[in-house]
Amino acid sequence: MKKYSLAMFLGIFLLILIGLYLVMSASSTYSVSKFSNQFYLFNNHLLKAGLGIVFIIIFSFIPYELYKEHSKTILTVVITLLVLTLIISTQVKGVKRWLDLGFINFQPADLAKIALFLHLAAMLADKEELLKDFQRGFAPALFWIMLTSLLILAQPNISNGVILILISFMILFLAGARFTHILATLGVSGLVAGGLAMIFTHSRERILTFINSLQTGEQINNQVKQAILGLGSGGLYGVGIGHSSQRNLFLPEAYGDFIFAILGEETGFIGSVVVLSLYLGLFICAVLISKNAKDKFGQLLGISISLMFITYALINASVASGLVPTTGLPLPFISYGGTSMTILAISVGILINIGLSKAKEQESQSENLEAMA
């Protein structure tokens, strides 16, 4: 298991390096026009990337079993932060997603992902025999999923809320819940999420614009149009490192949610496939670590992190390609951003510890067998 944990760390480290190069390229023109310093955003991202690596290392050495005992407390604190976000945070572009506590400014929705997965894994590991019983096993897990997701949907943050629900139900299925229970509650959840998406202006416009693009063949919006132009101009091999045209303020926030377009433009189809293959390889390593975890809690927690990682990567690439409505989700470890980088780093650190814990257990068993012999 050590080799899978090592592969995870090296793979994530490589993604962070790729992200540093892309953020430096994608943000240079904007940094000059906004801050008169072409390295302004890059320097910020460099600090966050460095902290991300530190968090991976730290959480790799914290026994993941400790989270099980305190999972409910952790989730309760995060839910409180989500409530505070709705009450006291300043509305920006019609949404309330950032919570400013004075010493730190972050998005509690990112923290809610790992907090919910921690508690779900703990609950489902303890209630494995009761999970097929709706009232005693399924309903308690459903309560925390719906409470957390609804608070995120209310910000409104439709994409994060919907994805959190979908991954949570995948975990319920893998844990052994009845498919009929999952299907029924997922249907109701879909209606609620869909209703909220149509109530809020920005999400309604994104959905309707996407549907209209399917009917008319027009681009979803200007961001997607420019992203597709960037991907197309990259061709097979790309226009070369640092030679993107879209970064020159044609593609808004090219260093953030649409950084995949800069990757495709500068490194071409080959570079894009290599990065997506890296994500896939890391997902396979993560699944193997989860599958071989020493307990049910480790298995469920590991697969939760694995699904979160690959889902966000695929959706981000799909948004830049115009395959799905615009969501605002980052490309893991590559897009500019502090909160997402920190939470992803902590999550991967926990995943690596799950693998290392299994390796230590195997080494201990081998030593015992040798001593007995």
ROLODREN-596494 format. One record per residue (C-alpha): z, x, y; residue in three letters; residue number from 1. Coordinates in steps of 0.001 Angstrom, whole numbers, plus 524288, in hexadecimal, padded with zeros to 5 digits. Layout:
BEGIN
w_u_v_rest_nr
Z_X_Y_ALA_NUM
...
# end
This chain:
BEGIN
w_u_v_rest_nr
80000_80000_80000_MET_1
801DD_80B9A_80915_LYS_2
7F337_80DBD_80982_LYS_3
7F0CA_7FFDE_80E48_TYR_4
7FB4A_80138_818BC_SER_5
7F588_80E2F_81D00_LEU_6
7E7E4_80831_81D36_ALA_7
7ED10_7FD1E_825D0_MET_8
7F2F1_8069F_82F8B_PHE_9
7E6F7_80F57_8302C_LEU_10
7DDCB_803AA_83143_GLY_11
7E5B0_7FD94_83C52_ILE_12
7E67A_80AC6_8431C_PHE_13
7D7A5_80BA1_84270_LEU_14
7D63C_7FDEF_8482A_LEU_15
7DF45_801B7_85358_ILE_16
7D6F0_80DB9_8561F_LEU_17
7CAA6_8054F_85614_ILE_18
7D18A_7FBE4_85F37_GLY_19
7D501_806E1_868A1_LEU_20
7C6E0_80B1E_8697E_TYR_21
7C1EE_7FD39_86B3E_LEU_22
7CC22_7F973_87570_VAL_23
7C924_805D1_87D2F_MET_24
7BAB3_80298_87D01_SER_25
7BBD8_7F3EE_87F16_ALA_26
7C600_7F46A_889F3_SER_27
7C125_7FFCE_89238_SER_28
7B87D_7F82A_89BA0_THR_29
7C272_7ED4D_89D6B_TYR_30
7CD5C_7F741_89F8D_SER_31
7C579_7FDF7_8AA2F_VAL_32
7C253_7F12D_8B12F_SER_33
7D01B_7EBA3_8AFE2_LYS_34
7D914_7F776_8B05A_PHE_35
7D04E_8029B_8B55D_SER_36
7D394_80A1E_8A906_ASN_37
7CA6B_80996_89D62_GLN_38
7D56E_80CF0_893FD_PHE_39
7DF4A_802F4_89904_TYR_40
7DE41_7F91A_88DD7_LEU_41
7DBB3_803DD_883F6_PHE_42
7E85E_80AB5_887A9_ASN_43
7EFD2_7FDEF_885F2_ASN_44
7E97F_7FBB8_878C2_HIS_45
7EC2A_809CA_874AF_LEU_46
7FAAB_807A3_87709_LEU_47
7FA83_7FADC_86F5E_LYS_48
7F2EB_80127_86440_ALA_49
7FCC2_80C45_863AE_GLY_50
80803_8029E_86340_LEU_51
800C9_7FB25_858A5_GLY_52
80045_8073E_85010_ILE_53
80EC3_80992_8528D_VAL_54
811E1_7FB80_84EAC_PHE_55
809F9_7FCCE_84226_ILE_56
8119B_808F3_83E60_ILE_57
81EE9_8032B_841F3_ILE_58
81CF1_7F65E_83AB5_PHE_59
8174D_7FD93_82F00_SER_60
824F6_80308_82CA4_PHE_61
82CC5_7F687_82EE2_ILE_62
82F2E_7EFA9_821C1_PRO_63
827A8_7E2F4_8227C_TYR_64
8324A_7DBF8_81AA9_GLU_65
83ADC_7DC18_826E5_LEU_66
8320D_7D229_82D87_TYR_67
83441_7C800_82301_LYS_68
8428B_7C5F5_8264C_GLU_69
83FE3_7C4A0_834E5_HIS_70
8329E_7BDC2_83488_SER_71
837CE_7B094_83924_LYS_72
83ED1_7B6D1_844AB_THR_73
832BC_7BE8E_84872_ILE_74
82A1D_7B272_84820_LEU_75
8341B_7AA5B_84FAC_THR_76
83472_7B491_85A7C_VAL_77
82594_7B4DD_85B20_VAL_78
824DC_7A5F9_85BAD_ILE_79
82E6D_7A66B_8670B_THR_80
82550_7B000_86DDA_LEU_81
819D8_7A6C5_86B7F_LEU_82
82181_79B9F_871B3_VAL_83
8250D_7A444_87D57_LEU_84
816AE_7A7B5_87ED2_THR_85
81355_7995B_8808B_LEU_86
81E90_79740_88A21_ILE_87
81F55_7A320_89305_ILE_88
812C5_7AADC_891B6_SER_89
8086B_7AA73_89C56_THR_90
7FC01_7A31C_8992B_GLN_91
7EFF4_7ABC5_8995E_VAL_92
7E274_7A596_89805_LYS_93
7E89F_79912_89309_GLY_94
7F0D3_79F56_88846_VAL_95
7FEC2_7A43E_8868D_LYS_96
7FE84_7AF87_87CF7_ARG_97
8058F_7BAEB_88370_TRP_98
81456_7BBEA_8846F_LEU_99
819BB_7C514_88EC4_ASP_100
827C1_7C900_88C0B_LEU_101
8280F_7D2C9_89724_GLY_102
8287A_7DEF8_88EC5_PHE_103
81D40_7DAAE_8860B_ILE_104
81183_7D196_886EC_ASN_105
80BC5_7CCF2_879FB_PHE_106
805C6_7C1B8_8724C_GLN_107
80FF4_7BB72_86946_PRO_108
804D0_7B560_86155_ALA_109
801A0_7C2DF_85BE5_ASP_110
80FC5_7C4FD_8581A_LEU_111
81047_7B768_851FC_ALA_112
80634_7BB3D_847A5_LYS_113
80E3D_7C59F_840ED_ILE_114
81AF6_7BE1E_8432C_ALA_115
81589_7B209_83C5C_LEU_116
80FEB_7B9FE_83123_PHE_117
81CFF_7C0D5_82F28_LEU_118
82443_7B402_82E14_HIS_119
819D9_7AD65_825DF_LEU_120
819FF_7B8A9_81C2C_ALA_121
828DA_7B824_81B87_ALA_122
8293F_7A961_819BD_MET_123
81E66_7A8BD_80FAA_LEU_124
82413_7B3F3_807D4_ALA_125
8311E_7ACB4_806EE_ASP_126
82B3C_79F35_804C1_LYS_127
820CA_7A337_7FAFE_GLU_128
825A2_7997B_7F0D5_GLU_129
826C1_78E74_7FADC_LEU_130
819E9_7909E_801F4_LEU_131
812A6_78624_7FA57_LYS_132
81CEB_77C50_7FEC4_ASP_133
81872_77766_80C14_PHE_134
825C2_773DA_81189_GLN_135
82DF7_77F40_80CA7_ARG_136
82401_78A4D_80CA9_GLY_137
81792_7874C_81422_PHE_138
81D15_77FB9_81FBD_ALA_139
826BA_78A3A_82478_PRO_140
81BBB_79444_82505_ALA_141
812C6_78A54_82B8D_LEU_142
81D02_787CE_83616_PHE_143
81CFE_795F6_83AB5_TRP_144
80E2B_796FE_83A0B_ILE_145
80C20_78AC9_8423A_MET_146
816DC_78DD5_84C13_LEU_147
811D2_79B88_84EB0_THR_148
80387_79796_84EF4_SER_149
80583_78BD1_857E2_LEU_150
80CAA_79427_861E1_LEU_151
80128_79D9D_861D6_ILE_152
7F72E_7928E_86268_LEU_153
7FE70_78CCF_86E15_ALA_154
7FC9B_7991B_87679_GLN_155
7F133_7961B_873EC_PRO_156
7ED2D_7A0BD_86A69_ASN_157
7E4CB_79913_860FD_ILE_158
7DE8E_7A46C_859AA_SER_159
7EB62_7AB52_85690_ASN_160
7F1EC_79E8D_852EB_GLY_161
7E718_79A40_849BB_VAL_162
7E5FC_7A77F_84334_ILE_163
7F4B4_7A828_8415E_LEU_164
7F448_79AF3_83A82_ILE_165
7E8F8_79F00_831BE_LEU_166
7EF2C_7ABDE_82D8D_ILE_167
7FC47_7A51F_82B4F_SER_168
7F5F3_79B29_82255_PHE_169
7EF21_7A620_81B00_MET_170
7FC94_7ABFF_818B8_ILE_171
801D6_79EF7_813F5_LEU_172
7F692_79DFD_80A5C_PHE_173
7F874_7ABDB_80561_LEU_174
80713_7A971_8040C_ALA_175
80474_79E08_7FAE8_GLY_176
804D4_791BF_80343_ALA_177
7FD9B_785BC_7FE83_ARG_178
7EF96_78539_8034B_PHE_179
7F0D9_776A7_80641_THR_180
7FC5F_7795B_80F52_HIS_181
7F4D8_78411_81627_ILE_182
7E872_77C0D_81787_LEU_183
7EF7A_7702B_81CFE_ALA_184
7F7A3_7779E_826F8_THR_185
7EC4D_78072_82A9B_LEU_186
7E41F_7746C_82D87_GLY_187
7EEA1_76EF3_83679_VAL_188
7F05A_77C49_83CD7_SER_189
7E1C4_77D0F_83F28_GLY_190
7E1B0_76FEB_845F9_LEU_191
7ED25_773CE_84EA2_VAL_192
7E74D_78115_851FA_ALA_193
7D9F9_77B07_85452_GLY_194
7DFE4_770A1_85D1E_GLY_195
7E72D_77AD1_86519_LEU_196
7DAF0_78324_86606_ALA_197
7D384_777B7_86BEB_MET_198
7DE93_77466_87559_ILE_199
7DF31_781C6_87BB5_PHE_200
7D3A2_78495_88493_THR_201
7D0C8_792C2_8813B_HIS_202
7D122_790D9_87274_SER_203
7C938_78431_8735B_ARG_204
7BEBD_78B0A_87B49_GLU_205
7BDF0_7963A_87178_ARG_206
7BC7B_78CF6_865F6_ILE_207
7B296_78404_86C7E_LEU_208
7AABD_78F8C_87191_THR_209
7AA4E_79548_863E2_PHE_210
7A5D1_78858_85E03_ILE_211
79B85_78728_868AE_ASN_212
796A9_794EA_865A0_SER_213
79485_790F9_85777_LEU_214
78C65_7855E_85BC0_GLN_215
78484_78BD2_86696_THR_216
783EF_799F0_8623C_GLY_217
7898A_79E81_86F3C_GLU_218
79445_7A8BE_87037_GLN_219
7A26A_7A41C_86FE7_ILE_220
7A621_7AA3A_87CF9_ASN_221
7A2F7_7B607_88565_ASN_222
7AC92_7BECC_87E26_GLN_223
7A682_7BBD1_87106_VAL_224
798E0_7BD09_876C3_LYS_225
79BC0_7CA9F_87BF0_GLN_226
7A2B6_7CE5E_86F57_ALA_227
796E3_7CA98_86732_ILE_228
78DF4_7D202_8707C_LEU_229
7968C_7DDDA_86EAA_GLY_230
7969B_7DCAD_85FE8_LEU_231
787EB_7DAC4_85FBF_GLY_232
784FA_7E642_868AC_SER_233
78CF1_7EF0C_85FCB_GLY_234
782DA_7EDE2_8550B_GLY_235
7852B_7F584_848A5_LEU_236
78B51_801E2_84E1F_TYR_237
7902F_7FDBE_85BA3_GLY_238
78D40_8027A_8695D_VAL_239
7970D_80D89_8683A_GLY_240
7A557_80FC6_86B3A_ILE_241
7A877_80C8D_8795F_GLY_242
79AFF_806F7_87C3E_HIS_243
79E0C_7F875_87B99_SER_244
797BE_7EFF5_885FC_SER_245
7A092_7E44D_88394_GLN_246
7AC98_7EBF1_887D8_ARG_247
7A6F2_7EC65_895AD_ASN_248
7AD38_7DF3D_898DA_LEU_249
7A2AB_7D758_891F0_PHE_250
7AC1C_7D3D7_886F4_LEU_251
7B92D_7CEE3_88C5C_PRO_252
7C51C_7D54F_88605_GLU_253
7BC83_7DDF9_87DAF_ALA_254
7C87B_7E638_87A5F_TYR_255
7D00E_7DA8A_87507_GLY_256
7CBD9_7CF18_86CB2_ASP_257
7BD61_7D2CE_86CFD_PHE_258
7BEC3_7E13D_869FD_ILE_259
7B750_7DF34_85D39_PHE_260
7AB0D_7DD4E_8657B_ALA_261
7ACF9_7EACC_86B87_ILE_262
7AECE_7F068_85DE8_LEU_263
7A208_7EA3A_85983_GLY_264
79AA6_7EE8A_8659B_GLU_265
79F05_7FCB7_86555_GLU_266
79F65_7FF20_85691_THR_267
7958F_7F4EE_85208_GLY_268
79547_7ECEA_845B6_PHE_269
799B4_7F88A_83D91_ILE_270
7A5B9_7FB05_845EE_GLY_271
7A966_7ECA6_845BF_SER_272
7A82D_7EBE8_836F4_VAL_273
7B03B_7F848_8354F_VAL_274
7BB61_7F2B0_83D71_VAL_275
7BAEE_7E57A_83686_LEU_276
7BABC_7ECAE_82976_SER_277
7C6C7_7F42D_82DD7_LEU_278
7CDB3_7E74E_8307A_TYR_279
7C99A_7E263_82314_LEU_280
7CE53_7EED3_81C7D_GLY_281
7DB70_7EDCF_82352_LEU_282
7DC76_7DF8C_81F4D_PHE_283
7DA3C_7E350_81115_ILE_284
7E4CF_7EDD8_81211_CYS_285
7EDFF_7E3F5_81855_ALA_286
7EB8F_7DA07_80D82_VAL_287
7EE1B_7E455_80314_LEU_288
7FAD9_7E81C_809C0_ILE_289
7FEC0_7D9C5_80A70_SER_290
7FAF8_7D6E0_7FC73_LYS_291
80324_7E221_7F74D_ASN_292
80F06_7DFDA_7FFF5_ALA_293
81BE1_7E095_7F8BA_LYS_294
82024_7D2A6_7FC0F_ASP_295
81ABB_7C563_7FFEE_LYS_296
81F09_7C6FE_80E0D_PHE_297
81751_7D3A8_80F37_GLY_298
80B64_7CD8C_808D0_GLN_299
80B05_7C1D0_811F2_LEU_300
80E2F_7C9A2_81E26_LEU_301
803EA_7D3C7_81ACC_GLY_302
7F926_7C9E8_81857_ILE_303
7FCB5_7C2DC_8250A_SER_304
7FAA6_7CF60_82CC3_ILE_305
7EE2C_7D23A_82520_SER_306
7E85F_7C4E9_82846_LEU_307
7EC25_7C5CA_836A6_MET_308
7E5BA_7D31C_837D5_PHE_309
7D89D_7CFBC_831B9_ILE_310
7D7D5_7C206_8379C_THR_311
7D910_7C6F4_84589_TYR_312
7CF19_7D1BB_84335_ALA_313
7C4EF_7C871_83D86_LEU_314
7C6F8_7BDFE_847E5_ILE_315
7C5D5_7C7D7_852FE_ASN_316
7B908_7CD12_84D8C_ALA_317
7B430_7BF2C_84B6D_SER_318
7B74A_7BB56_85982_VAL_319
7AFC5_7C704_85EDB_ALA_320
7A457_7C331_8561A_SER_321
7A487_7B4FA_85A99_GLY_322
7A7D6_7AFD0_84D18_LEU_323
7B44F_7A8B8_85126_VAL_324
7B9CC_7A36C_85E04_PRO_325
7C003_7AD3C_86752_THR_326
7CE35_7AF35_86377_THR_327
7D3FB_7BA78_86B38_GLY_328
7D8FB_7C176_85F12_LEU_329
7D936_7D06E_85F78_PRO_330
7D2A0_7D9B3_855F9_LEU_331
7DE67_7DF77_84EC5_PRO_332
7E243_7ED2A_8535A_PHE_333
7D5B0_7EE70_85B46_ILE_334
7D649_7E495_86679_SER_335
7DDED_7E7AF_872C5_TYR_336
7EB39_7E128_8729D_GLY_337
7F9A2_7E42B_87146_GLY_338
8000B_7D8B5_86A65_THR_339
7F5E2_7D785_85FA8_SER_340
7F5E3_7E63E_85D4E_MET_341
804BD_7E66C_85C27_THR_342
805BA_7DAD0_852E2_ILE_343
7FA8C_7DFA8_84A5E_LEU_344
800C6_7ED24_849C3_ALA_345
80DE9_7E77C_845C2_ILE_346
80737_7DEEF_83B89_SER_347
7FFBF_7EA54_8359C_VAL_348
80C2C_7F27D_835A5_GLY_349
812F0_7E7D3_82DC5_ILE_350
8075C_7E737_82476_LEU_351
807A5_7F5EE_82262_ILE_352
8163C_7F52B_81F7C_ASN_353
81393_7EAE3_8151F_ILE_354
80A87_7F494_80E75_GLY_355
813DD_80007_80FF1_LEU_356
81F3B_7F7EF_80A87_SER_357
8177F_7F52E_7FE37_LYS_358
81428_8038B_7FCFC_ALA_359
8227F_80744_7FE20_LYS_360
8261C_7FD39_7F3CF_GLU_361
81BE6_802CC_7EA78_GLN_362
820C6_810A0_7ECEC_GLU_363
82EC0_80C48_7EA5A_SER_364
82AE3_805BC_7DD98_GLN_365
823AB_811FC_7D94E_SER_366
82F84_81A60_7DC37_GLU_367
8383F_8112B_7D478_ASN_368
82F04_81185_7C8E0_LEU_369
82EB4_82064_7C94B_GLU_370
83D83_820DC_7C9EE_ALA_371
83EA6_817B7_7BE44_MET_372
834FB_81FF6_7B6A0_ALA_373
# end
